[in-house]
């Protein structure tokens, strides 16, 4: 049996204010559910893009990682600007379990210059050991010994 506010026919139910509130509430619920689903799709795409960036970063730093000790701390120098922090975090992620300190004050220093060539002398005591291409460099810090 239908609740009393539905009435005996649909025309009477459509005029009942309780029926309208229930209908409006149901429509709002459906709309919010749809908006939430759209948000999840957008977040899913962003996560997929992030995974792709991380995978490319692993590839960029793969040869460098093979040339470094398996554990320990290495220094880091890179570009400045808006993307510099993200570039540092991607290098840190790709070189794990090494600890990447955002400082040139270590025996081995990673150079990360994805947007172009590094400055001619990023730091005074740094000596270029190897250019791995794609803006990835390995320096030795003569002053850290």
C-alpha positions as CSV (number, residue, x, y, z in Angstrom):
1,X,0.0,0.0,0.0
2,X,1.3,3.5,-0.9
3,X,1.8,6.1,1.8
4,X,-1.0,8.6,2.2
5,X,0.7,11.5,0.6
6,X,0.8,9.6,-2.8
7,X,-3.0,9.9,-2.9
8,X,-5.2,7.7,-5.0
9,X,-4.1,9.0,-8.3
10,X,-0.9,10.8,-9.5
11,X,-2.6,14.1,-10.2
12,X,-3.6,14.4,-6.5
13,X,-0.1,13.3,-5.4
14,X,1.6,16.0,-7.7
15,X,-0.3,18.7,-5.9
16,X,0.6,17.5,-2.4
17,X,3.5,19.7,-0.9
18,X,5.0,16.7,0.8
19,X,5.3,14.8,-2.5
20,X,7.0,17.8,-4.1
21,X,9.5,18.0,-1.3
22,X,10.3,14.3,-1.6
23,X,10.6,14.7,-5.4
24,X,12.9,17.7,-5.1
25,X,15.0,16.0,-2.4
26,X,15.4,12.9,-4.7
27,X,16.4,15.1,-7.6
28,X,19.0,16.9,-5.5
29,X,20.3,13.6,-4.3
30,X,20.6,12.3,-7.9
31,X,22.3,15.5,-9.1
32,X,24.8,15.4,-6.2
33,X,25.6,11.8,-7.0
34,X,26.2,12.6,-10.6
35,X,28.5,15.5,-9.7
36,X,30.4,13.3,-7.4
37,X,30.9,10.7,-10.1
38,X,32.2,13.4,-12.5
39,X,34.7,14.5,-9.8
40,X,35.9,10.9,-9.4
41,X,36.5,10.5,-13.1
42,X,38.5,13.8,-13.2
43,X,40.6,12.7,-10.1
44,X,41.1,9.3,-11.8
45,X,42.5,10.9,-14.9
46,X,44.8,13.1,-12.8
47,X,46.1,10.1,-11.0
48,X,46.7,8.3,-14.3
49,X,48.6,11.4,-15.5
50,X,50.6,11.4,-12.2
51,X,51.5,7.7,-12.6
52,X,52.7,8.5,-16.2
53,X,54.9,11.3,-14.9
54,X,56.4,9.1,-12.2
55,X,57.1,6.3,-14.7
56,X,58.9,8.8,-17.0
57,X,60.8,10.1,-14.1
58,X,62.0,6.6,-13.2
59,X,63.2,6.2,-16.8
60,X,65.0,9.5,-16.7
61,X,66.9,8.7,-13.6
62,X,67.4,5.0,-14.2
63,X,71.0,5.1,-15.5
64,X,72.0,7.6,-12.8
65,X,70.5,5.4,-10.0
66,X,72.6,2.5,-11.3
67,X,75.7,4.7,-10.9
68,X,75.0,5.7,-7.3
69,X,75.4,3.8,-4.1
70,X,72.3,1.7,-3.2
71,X,71.9,3.5,0.1
72,X,73.0,6.8,1.6
73,X,72.5,10.5,1.0
74,X,73.2,12.4,-2.2
75,X,73.0,16.2,-2.8
76,X,70.7,17.9,-5.3
77,X,70.9,20.9,-7.6
78,X,68.3,21.9,-10.1
79,X,66.5,24.6,-11.9
80,X,64.7,27.4,-10.1
81,X,61.2,28.5,-10.8
82,X,57.6,27.2,-10.4
83,X,58.3,23.6,-11.4
84,X,61.5,23.3,-9.4
85,X,59.9,21.8,-6.3
86,X,58.0,19.2,-8.4
87,X,61.2,18.3,-10.2
88,X,63.0,17.8,-6.9
89,X,60.2,15.5,-5.6
90,X,60.2,13.4,-8.8
91,X,64.0,13.0,-8.5
92,X,63.6,12.0,-4.8
93,X,60.9,9.5,-5.8
94,X,62.9,8.0,-8.7
95,X,66.1,7.6,-6.6
96,X,64.6,6.0,-3.5
97,X,65.8,4.5,-1.2
98,X,68.6,7.0,-1.5
99,X,67.9,10.2,0.5
100,X,68.1,13.2,-1.8
101,X,69.0,16.3,0.2
102,X,68.2,19.6,-1.6
103,X,71.8,20.8,-1.0
104,X,75.1,20.5,-2.9
105,X,76.9,19.7,0.4
106,X,77.4,16.0,-0.2
107,X,80.1,13.9,-2.0
108,X,77.7,13.0,-4.8
109,X,75.3,15.6,-6.2
110,X,72.5,15.0,-8.6
111,X,71.9,17.6,-11.2
112,X,68.3,17.9,-12.5
113,X,67.7,20.3,-15.4
114,X,64.7,19.0,-17.4
115,X,63.9,22.3,-19.1
116,X,67.3,22.9,-20.5
117,X,71.0,22.9,-20.0
118,X,72.5,23.5,-16.5
119,X,74.3,26.7,-15.7
120,X,78.0,26.5,-16.6
121,X,79.0,26.1,-12.9
122,X,76.0,25.3,-10.7
123,X,78.2,25.4,-7.6
124,X,81.8,26.3,-7.2
125,X,83.1,23.0,-5.9
126,X,81.0,20.7,-8.2
127,X,82.8,18.8,-10.9
128,X,80.8,17.1,-13.6
129,X,81.3,13.3,-13.5
130,X,78.7,12.3,-16.1
131,X,76.0,13.7,-18.2
132,X,73.2,11.1,-18.5
133,X,71.2,13.2,-21.0
134,X,67.8,14.6,-20.7
135,X,69.0,17.1,-18.1
136,X,70.2,14.5,-15.6
137,X,73.8,15.0,-14.4
138,X,76.1,13.6,-11.7
139,X,78.5,15.8,-10.0
140,X,81.3,15.2,-7.4
141,X,81.6,17.8,-4.7
142,X,85.3,18.4,-4.1
143,X,84.5,20.5,-1.0
144,X,82.4,17.9,0.8
145,X,85.3,15.4,1.3
